[in-house]
């Protein structure tokens, strides 16, 4: 194969698409920003899975034995008041989602402190913006400072004084910063003092009070840094250590007697509540293990070097002690291990698989050591019989906090959404549940993709799913085959945590995969062709933000350290493929790898991660690139656009928030110029090809938005902390233009409606407190906009092909009372029984595809807000309308607006 630069004129000619400059293109170029009220009636719909994601911070509430909190590393703060039977999110109103620590004031349990920013130092780590406080048990929150600490490992509150708070701030992950160390507040977070600080490279990771005197505090400092070339572990530098203060944090003494010094890293601390002179420390060092002091930290001895309790100490490193028995100690690691003899021996895991593995923090109820909450890689679980030999635990399958990487949707109806969930493996979720909503029956583990890879449903065979590096599986039979192309390579394959695997939108047989090389198969992985050389930088070097210790950890065996991180086959010309690397390169080939052009924007230095490339669906010369430079301590958003095959790029970030880096950018295949972008904290939309961006967050909670997919009429997002969400039917988004805001009213053209048979047999219903997500609306989705509130009744009518009205809705209609004997299982549908709105703004109404019931009959009505319409029950026995052509008529303030509507049969029904 040849890798060369060829004349740009040749490139443009080779990439020329069959799309000339059109009126549509000119409209896109002239399109202005759109008033958000024109699409404010849209709503994201969470579809799960209800499978918990990683939790670092947990706490119970003294005096309230059934109330607990957990902080998800990507999904905010959650609360239960029934010992884990159900959980509710209580932090979604805040702008950050990564939680490192949760602490409840024992003397005033309505006061809750939250430290944001996970501190587990993974390569896939989000960040926080300091401290938050609630004085009403989580109903409302106030940001109370420490903005630039970014990662907080522990928060402790004086048991007698809720205003005295200590914070262990680890600081920036990839670079030095002064906002590290231990902070103290004596006024409930109104002001903070840095009371333990070593230098800009050393942060704090753990804290503990002496239970008999809050003037005595233990603190662990840790010097650690993440390099861009490593998945794990991070690097350690000098300065880590264990410290003690006996005067409320004013002065500190380092504790060293008996503790290891060589390779010292993370330290976890716990003081026995029943004996304040007994202190435990789980130490990550060259000669690490569990250490114990029986003289309040004066001297230490190693009680155990069992590798099960301190291996991967950079990721775990937490210890807890029973409130009544100082010899009963727990250490969290891949399992939770329990010692009954003061840490000398550990038996079988106290908690481990099944039900998850990798555990981070155990909180024990102070009045009853059997009651506890445990946070791990699979959410938070609670035990009320923790002293038993084999304790029981609450479910982790009721927490929709999954950290998803990339997503894909198959071509079935209703479609399945697939993706890899961190720590739990790949997952498939139905976009529409089989019965009243989406329940545990409607998602299943994916058989390909692992916990971090791509998933790729076969476009021609929906039962076939590819994933990982590469596995091929049949989701119906369960047959799994390893079809990896990584055999007989010139050099060993390099992998980062997530490597791409994508089908070509122009050739549904072509599947591409990459490590540092690009591969292609057209026979389902039976045969692969390597179509590139190593496409990464020959010597990306060491970023200047790394300290000397981390720089010294660079792998010595090879100058090349990167991988191909994103693949974008053209949607309009099959042999054309774009690739981007995680060390800052973009290349394009017009001929499936026979020739390559380096098309890297000038702004991209080494270790700029090209997280997502998107080839245009309209012009082969056009592409988009989302770039993440936070590993270089540059957190700004970077999105680029090229219209000349990569010769030149324009930075298109106007409207994106400063200081929030990118994760993805995607183009709508149906409306030119409509783009969606995901950042580390939100979703954005552009109506003018990226010239301007505006929020598309709507009701979506803040979290890392890792991937977006336009699928038929829906927009799907994979969040790294809250699972999958769907924006159902984006027809209005595709039609909206800036001038609509000046009109008195506007009726958007509805998408084709599908007749879906009613669910006459829902099977055994699930309990009401089992987790469930809403189905999409059933029927015709009707979107309209009002510039101002209507001056009188608003009417929506459905007309048949001859122009006769077959269904009529009025804003003055009473809200009907649903017979409790009908659709009893479908409580979600029953919530949507409202007449059309007359308020200013954009609204969504659903026609259930039934005609008006006969006079005196009991008929259901459509729903406002996009809630799931029912199938056909409770409508006086009338069947739905037959497929065909209809019209929708909106009448408001004396004016009428009409749009055509097509009703189609269920595609699963065979045509006779």
N, C-alpha and C positions, 0 to 999 in steps of 0.2 A: 504494500500500500504506500501511497505517497502522501506526505504532509508538507504542503507548500503554500506559499501565498501566491494567489493568482490575481490578475488585474481585476479591479473592482468592477469595471465595465462588464467583464465577462461574468462576474458573479451576479450582478443585477440582471443580466440577460438570462442567465441560467435559472434564476429564481423567479423570473417574471411570471406572475399569476394571471389567470384569465379575467382579472377584474380591473377594468379601466377606472379612471377617476370619474365618479358618478355624482349625481345630485345628493345621494345619501352621504357620500364621503364629505361633501361640502357642508351638509347639515351638521355632521359630527364636528367638523372643525369650528363651526360657528356656535355650537351649542353652549349656552351659558350654564352656570350653576343652577340647580333645581331647588325650589323651595321644599324643604323636608316635609312640610305639611301635606304635600302631594302624594307621599307614600307612607305617611305616619300610621295608617290603618293596617299596615302589614304586621304580622307577628311571626317570630321564630317559634318553632314547635320542637321541644325536646323529644327525642325518640329513644334515649338510653345509650348504652345498656345500663342497667342498674347494678353495676359491678364496681365496687369501690376502688378508687385509686389511692396513690401513696399519701400517707398521713405522717407528719413529723411531730405535731403538737397536739396533746390531749390534756383534758382536765375534767375532774368531777367538781361537785359543789358540796362543801361541808354543810351538813344539816339537811341536804336534799339528796337522798341516796339514789334516786332514779334520774337525776338530771346530770347530763354530761355534755361537754363540748369537744369538737375536734376541728383542727385546722388542716385543710387539704393543701398540698403543695401547689395546686393549680386551680382549686375550686372554691376557695373562700372558707368561711367558718360555718359549721353546722351544729345544731343543737337537738338533743332528745330530752324529753321529760318522762319517758317510759322505758328507761334502761335499754335503749337501742332498738325497740320494736319499730319505731319510725324516726326519721331524721328530717329536719327542715333547714334550708339555707337561711342564714340570718345576716349575711355580709354582702349581699349582691348589690346593695345601694352604694357601695364604696368602689373606688376606681382601680383597686388592685385585687389580685386573686391568690397570690402565692403567700402561704402562711407558714411561719417558722415556729411560732410558740404561742401558747394560750395559757393565761393564768387568771385564776379567780381569787378575789380578796376574801380570805377566810372570815374576817370580821364583818364584812359587808358583802355577802355573796352576789348581790345585784351588780357589783362592780367587776367588770371583766376587762382585762388587758390583752391585747393581741399584738404580737411582734410579727411584722410581715417580712417575707423573703425566706424561702427554704434555705437551710444551711447544710444540706447533705452533700454538697460539692460534687454532684454528678455533672457529666458533660451536658446533659439536658436539664438545665436548671433555670428557673425563672427568678424574678427579683421582687423585692418589696420597696415600699417608700416610707418605712419607719413604723411608728407606734400608733395604735388606735385604742380607744377606751369607750366602754359602754357603762352607763350608770343605771341602766334599766334591764339588766340581764339579756342584753343583745338585741333589744328592740331598735335602738338608735345608737349611732357611733359618732365619735369625734376623733379627728386626726390630731395627735398630740406631739408631733415632731419626730426628730431623728431621721429626717427624710433621706439622707444619703448613706445610711448604714447598709442598705440594700439587702443584707442577709442577717437575720437574727436567729440565734441558736437557742436562747432560753430567756424567759422572763420570770422573775420571782417577786412576790408581794409580801411585805411584812405581815405576819399573821395577826398582829395586834393593831396595825395602822395601815389602812388601805391606801394612804397617800404616799407611802414609802415603797418605791419600786426600783428594782435593779434589772438592767438589760445587758445581755451578752451579745454584742454586735460583732459579727465575723467580718463584715465589710465587703468590698468588691471582690468578685471571683477571679477576674483576669488581670487586675492591676492594683497598684498601691492606692490607698486613700487614707486620709487622716481620721475619718469617722469610724474608727474601729475601737475595740476595747470594751470596758465595762462602764456603763452609765448609771447614774443614780438620780432619782427625782424624789423630793420630799414634799411636793405639793400636787401629787396626783398626775404628774406629767405636764404641768404648766411650764415648768423649766427643768432643764437637765444639766447635770455636771458629769464630765468625763473623769471618773475616779481611778481608773486603772488603764494605762496606755503605755505601750512599749515603743512602737514606731509604726510607720505607715504600712508595714507588711504583716504585722501581727494583730490578729483579731481575737475576740473572745467567743467561746463555744458553749460553756456550761457554767452554771451557778448553783449554789446551795446554801441555805441558812442552817446555822446551828439551831435545832428545835427549841433549845432553852433560852436562846438569846439572839435576837435578830441583829444585834451589833456584830455578831460573828458571821462572816460570809466567806465561802470558798469560791474560787473562780479558776477556770481553766482557760489559758491562752493558747492560740494555735496559729502558726505561720503556714499557710497553705495557698497554693495558686494553681489555677487550671491552665495548662498549655493548650493550644488549639489542635495539636496533633494527637491528643490522647483521649480515649473514651473514659478510661479509669485505670489506676487511681490518679488523684491529683498529686502534685509535687509538694514536698515539705521543705521549709527553710528554717533557719535558726530562730530561736526566741520562744518556742512553745514551753509551757510549764504550768505548774499548779501553784496557786497563790491563796493567801489567807489574810483577812482583815479582822481585827477585834474591836475596831472603833467605828463601825458603821460605814466602812469604805474609805475613810480618810487616809489611812495608811495600809500598806500591803507588804507581806513578807512571802518570799518564794519558799515553797516546801520542796526539799530535795532529798532528805535523808532516806535512803532505801528505794527511791524511785529511779527508773532508768533514764539515761540522758542521750544515749546513742540512737539517732533516728527518731527522736521523740516527736510525736504528732498529736493527734486528738486525745483528749482525756474527758471521761465522764465521771461525775461526782455524785455521791449520795451519802447523807448522814443518817444514821439510825435514829428514828424518832424516840425509841425507848432507851437509848444510850448515846448521848451526844458526843461521847469520846470515840465512838466507833464510826469511822469514816471509810467508805469504800471508793476506790478509783479504778475504772477500767481504762487501761493505758495502751495506746497504739505506739509501739516503739520496736526497735530491732529485737529486744528481749521483752516483749510486751506481755500483758496478761491482766489478771485481777489482783490489785494490791489493797491491803487493809492497814489501817492505822487504829490502834487502841488508845492513843494518847492525843486525840484531836489534831492529828496531822503532824505531830512532832517527828515521829519515825514511822516508816512503812516497811511492810514485808509482803512479798509475793505469796498469795495463797493458791493461785492456780495459773498455769500457763496453757490450759486447755485451749487449743486453737479454735474450737467451736465458739468460744465466747469473745475472742478478740480479733479473729481474722477479719480482714476488710474493715479495720478499725476506723478508717476515714469515713466510712458510710454509716456505721452504726454508733457505738460508743455511748450507750446509756445504761445506767444501773439504778435499781430501786430497792428499797428495804421495807420489810413489813413494819407496820406502825407499832406493833406490840413485841415483836421478836427480833432482836438485832442480828440473830444468826440466820434468819430467813431472808435470803437475798436473791434478786432476779437480775439477769443480764440479757439485754436484747441483742439479737444478732440474726442470722438466717432462721433460727428458732429462738424462742425465749427459754432460757435455761434457769433452773431453780436450784439453789443450794440451801440445805437445811443445817449446815455445819459451818456457817460463817465464811463461805466462799472457798472451802477446801476442795469439795467434790461437787460435781454436777452430773446428774443422771440424764435420762432421756429428756427430750424437749418438753417443757411445761406447756408450750404452745407452738405448734408448727403445722406443717401440712398433714392432712388435708385442711382446706380452709385458708390457704395462703401461706406465704413465707416472707422472710425479711421484715424484721420488726424494729421499731425506732424508739418508742417511748411507752413506758408503763406508768400509769398513775393509780395509786392505791388509796381507797377511801380511808381517812384517818381514824374513824371509829369502828371500822370493820374491815380487816385485811382480806376478807373474801370477796369484797366488792372492788372492781377495778375496771379500767378502760385501757385498751392497748391500741396504739397506732402503728400501722405497718404499711407495706407496699400494697396491700389489698384492703385499704380503708381502715375503719375503726370498729373494734368489737368490744363487748362488755361481758364480764362474768360476775355472777353473784355468788358463786361457789368456788372461788379461786384457791381456797385451801385444800380442796379435794385433790386426790391423786390424779384424777382425770377430769378437770373442770369443764363445764359447758360454757359456750359463748354465743352471743347474739350474732345475727346474720351480718355479713358484709355485702350481701346481694340486695341491699335496699338503699344504696348510696350512689347516685348517678354522677360520680366524680372521676370517670375514666379519663385517662390521659391518652388521647388518640394521636397518632402521627399523621400519615397520609390516608386519604380515603378514596374509595371508588364505588360506583354503583353499577349493578348489572342491568341487563336489558329485559328482565322479566317484568310482569305486571301482577300486583304491585312490585316495585323493585326492592332489592335488598341493598343495604348500605354496608360496606365492608371496610375494615381498617384494623391496624395493629394497636392493641392497648398495652401501654407500658406496664410491665410486671405481671400481666395476666394473659397475654397472648392475643392472637387475632380474634376478631369477633364479626358476626354477621347479624344485622338487625333489619327486620321488616320495616319498610316505610309506612305500612298500614297493617295494623294488627288484624288477626283473623276474626276477632269478636268485637267487644265494645271499645277496646283500646289496645295499646301495645303493652303486653305484660311479659312475664318470664317465659311464656310460651312462644314469644315472637322474636327471641334472639337466641343465638347459639354460638359456641366457640367456633372460630374459623379453623379450618384444617390446613391453612397455609398463611404465612406472614409473620409468625412468631410474635414477640412483644414489641418489635420496633421496625420491622420491614414494611415494604409496600405490599398491598394486595392488588391483584389485577384479575378481575373476572373476564373470562373469555367473551368477547362481544358476540361471537357466533354460537357459543355453547354456554348458556348461563349456568349450567351445572358444574362447569369447570372453573376452578379458582387457582390462580398462581400466586405465589408469595415468597418472601424471604430471598434466598440466594442460590437456587430457585427450587421451590417445591411445586409440584402439580398435584391437585387433588380433585376428586369428584365429591361435591358436597352432598350428593344424594346417596352414593354408595359408601362413602368414606375411604375409598381407595386413595392412597398417597404414594407419590413417586418423587424421588430426587432426580431432577432434570437439570442440575446446575451446569453451567458452561465452564466452571472454573476447574478445568482439567488441562494438563499439558501446557501451562502458561509459561511465557518466557521468564517471568519473575513471580514470586509468591503474590497471591491476591491480597490487596489491602482493603480493609473495610472500616468505615466509620459506623456509628450506631444505626443509621438509616441510609440505605442505598436504594436507588430508584429501579423500578420495574414497571414499564408502561407499554400499553398497546398503542399502535399508530391509529389515529382517527381517520387517516386516509386509506389505510390498508388494514382491515380488522384481523388479518392473519399474522401481521408482523408484531412481534413482541421484542422489546429492547430491555437489556439489563446492563448494569455497569458496576465495576469496582474502579480500578484505575484505567481499565480498558472498557470499550463499548462492544456489546455482543448483540446479535440479532438471530431470532429463529422465526420460521414461518410454518413450522409443523408441530407446534405445541411443545417445544423443548426437546423433540426427538433429535434434532441436529441444530447446532449453533455455529455461527460464523463470527469470528472476532474481526470487527470492522474498524478498529483503531489501534494505534500504538498507545503507550502511556501518555495520557492527555494532561497530566498535571504539571506543575512547575518543577523544573529540574532541581532548583534549590530555593525554596521559599524563604529560607532563613528563619531567624528567631525574632518574633515581634518585639519592639522596643519596650512594650509595657511589662514584659516578664522580668522577674528578678533573676539574679545570678543562679540561685539554686534550681529554679525551674528551667532556665535555659540549659543548664548542664544535663538535664534529663532528656534532651532531644535524642531520639534513637540514632545511634552512631552508624548503623549498618547501611543506611541509604540516605541520599540527599533528598530524594522524592518522598514526600510524606502525605500528600493529598489523595483525594479520590474524585471521580465524577459523581457529583451530588444531585444533579437534576438532568433529565432527558426530556426534550420536547420535539417529538416528531411533528412535521408539518401536517396540518389538516387539509391542505389543498394540493400538496405535491408529495407523493409517497416517499421518494428517495431522500427528501430533504430532512435533516435532523439537526437540532441545536443541542449542545451539551454545555453544562456549567460545572465547575469544580468547586470544592470547598476551600481551595487555596487561591482563588481569585482569577480563574480563566473562563472565557466563553469561546467556544469554537462552533463552527457550522460546516456541515457537509451537504452539498447538493446531490450527492450520488451514493448514498449509503456507505460512506467511508473511503471511497476511492481517492478522493481529494478532500483536504480540510483547509479551512481558513481560520486563523486566529482573529476573532471578532471582539476581543475584550475591550470594554470602554476604558478610556485613559484614566478614569478616576479609580479604577480597581487596583489596589496594591495587593501584595501577597497577603494571604489569609483573610481576604474578603470572601465570605461564603456566599456563593450564588445558590440561594436556597430554592429558587423556583424560576424556571424559564417557561414561557408560554408562547407557542407559535401561533400566529394569527390564523383565524378561520376564514379570512377574506382575502389576504394578500400574502404570498410566499415571502416577500421581502420584509414583512413586518413581524416583530417579536417583542416580547416584554420580559424584563428580568427584575426579580426581587432579590436584593442583596442585603446580607446581615453582616455587620462589622462589630458586633458587641464583644467578640473575643479580642478585639484590638482596643477595647474600652471606648469605642465609638458607638453610641447607642442610637444614633440618628437613623431615620428611615431612608432607604435608598430604593427607588424604583426607576428603571430606565426603559426607554422605548426606542426602537430603531425602525425606520421605514425604508432603509436602503440596504437591507441584507447584512447589517452589522458594520457597515463602513463608518457610520456615525451613530451616536446615541444621545438622546435627550433625557435629562433627569426630570422626572414627573412626580413631584412630591407635594405640590401646593395643596394645603388643606390637611395633610397628614400631621399628627401631633409630633412635636419635637421630643426627642429623647425616648422614643418607642420604636424599636427595630422591627424589621419586616420578617414575615414568615412565608407569604405566598402572594401571587397575583394571578388572576384568571380572567379570560375574556369570554363574554357571552357569545355563543356561536350563532345566535339568531339576530341580535341587534348590534350592528357595528358601532364601536365606540363605547359600549357599555362594559365596564370593567369592575371587578370586585377584588379587594385586597384584604389580606389578613395580617395584622400586626401582633405583637406580643400581648396586646391588651384589647384589641377590638377589630371589628369588620368595617370596611369603608367601601364606598361605591363612587365611580366616576361615570358621568354621562357624556363626557367629551374626550374620550380616549386618554384619560389620565392627566389632562391639563389642570383639572380641579378635582379634588376628592372631598367627600363629605361622609358623615357617619351613616352606617347602615346597622347600627347596634340595636336600635329599637328596644325590645325587651330581653335581648341576649345578655347574660351576665358577663362581666369582664373576665377574661382569661386569655390564654395564648391560643390564637386562631391559626392552627397549623396547616390547614388545607381547605380549599373551596372547590366545589364541582357544580357546574351548571348541568342539570340533568333533566331533559325534557322541559317542563315548565317550572321546575323547582331549582332552588339554590340550596346546596347542602354545605355545612361547615363541620369540620373535624376540630373539636376543641381539645386542648391539652390540659384537661381538668374538669370538663363538664360533659364529656361524651359527644354524641352527634346531635345536631339541630338542623331542622329543615325550614326554609322559608317557602311555604307552599304557594304555588301559582304566582309567578312574578310577572304576569302579563301586564299589570299596571306599571311595573318598573321598566318594562321594555317599551311602553308607549309614552311614558311621561316626558314632557318637554317643558321648558321654562315658561312658555306663554300660557300654559293651562292655569297657572296661578292667577292670571288676570281675568279668567272667565268666571261667570257667576256660578256655573256648575259644569261638570263634565262626567260623562259616563264612559268608562273604559270598555273597550271591546273584550268580551270574556273569552277565555280559552274554551276549546271544545270540552264538553262535559261527558262523563262516562257513566252509563247506567250500571251501578253495582248492586247485585242482588242483596236483599236483606239477610241478616244473619238469623235464620230461623232456629238454629240450634247452637247455642253458645257453649254447650258442654257444661261441665261443673264450674260454676263461677268462682273466681278467686275472692278471698276475703277483702273487705273494703280497705283495710290498711295495708294490703300488699301493694308494692310500688307499681304504678301504671302510668303510661304516657298517652296523650291524646292521639286519636287517629286524625288523618287529614279530613277536611270537609268532604261530605258525600253529597254530590249534586253539582249544580252550576255555581261557580264563584262569581259574584257580581260586585265590582268595585266602582265607586263613584266618589266625586269630590264636590264639596260645597265651599265657595269662597267665604260666605257668611252663613250664619244660622238661617234655616228656612223660616219664612214668615208665616207659614201655615203648614198643613199636612203635606207630607212627601209620599208619593205613590210609586211603587215598582210593579209593573205588569209584565206578564209573560204572554206573548202572542204566538199563535201557531202560524203555519205557512200561509194560511188564507187571511191572516190579520186579525183573527178573533182572539179575544183575551181568554186565556184558560186558567190563569192564576193571578191573583191581585193581592198585594200587600200594601198596608198604609202605616205611616208612622203613628197614626191615632189608634191603631188596633190595640186592644188590651193584650197584655202578656198572658197567654193561655195557661191554664192549670193542667199539668200533665197527669193523666190518670196513673196513680201509683201502680196499677196492675199492668201497665203497658211499658215496655222497654225498661223494666225494673233493673235489669242488669246494666243497661247503658246509661249510667248516671252522668257520664261526661256529655252525652248528647243532650240530656235534659237541661243542662245548664245554659244551652245556647238559645233558648226560646225568647227572643226579643224582637220587637218590630224594628224596621229600618230607622236609622238615626237621622235627626234633622240638625245636628250640631255642625259647626264649621269644621272643615278638614276632610280627610279621606276616610272612607268607610268601606267595610266589606260585609256583604250580605250573601246568604246561600239559599238558592232555590233547590228544594229537595227532589226536583224532577217529577213531581206529582201535580196533577191539575187540582183545582179547587174541589173540596169535597162537596157532595150534594147538600142542599139546605138542611140544616138540622143535624148534619153529620159531624163527627168529631174528627177534626183534621189538625195535623201538626203544622208548624210553620217553619220557615227557614230560620237560620241562625245568624246573628250578627257577630263579627269578630272571628270568623273563620273556624268555629268549632265544628266538630264532626257531625254532619247530618246523619240522620237515621237511614235505614234502608227502605222500609215500606210499611212497617207496622204502625198502628194507631192513626190511620188516615182514612177511616171509613171504608176500608177494604179496597180502595182504588189502587190499581196497579200504576207503576210509573208510565210516563209517556213513551211512545215508541220512538226509536231513533229517527232523526230528521232535522229539518231546519226550523228554527224559531227566531223570535226577536225579543229583545229586552227593552222595555220602555220606562224611562225615569221621568217623572213629572214633579216639578218643584217650582214654586213661585210663578205659576202660570206658564212655564216653559217645559217642553218635552224634549227628550233626547233618546235616540233609538240606536241600538247596536244589534247586529246579527249574532245568533248563537247556534252552534251545531251540537246536537246530542248524538252520541255514538254508543254502540253496544259495548258490553264488556269484552275486551279482546280475548279473554279466556274462553268465551263461549264460541263453540264451533259454528260456522255458517252452514245452514242446511241447504 
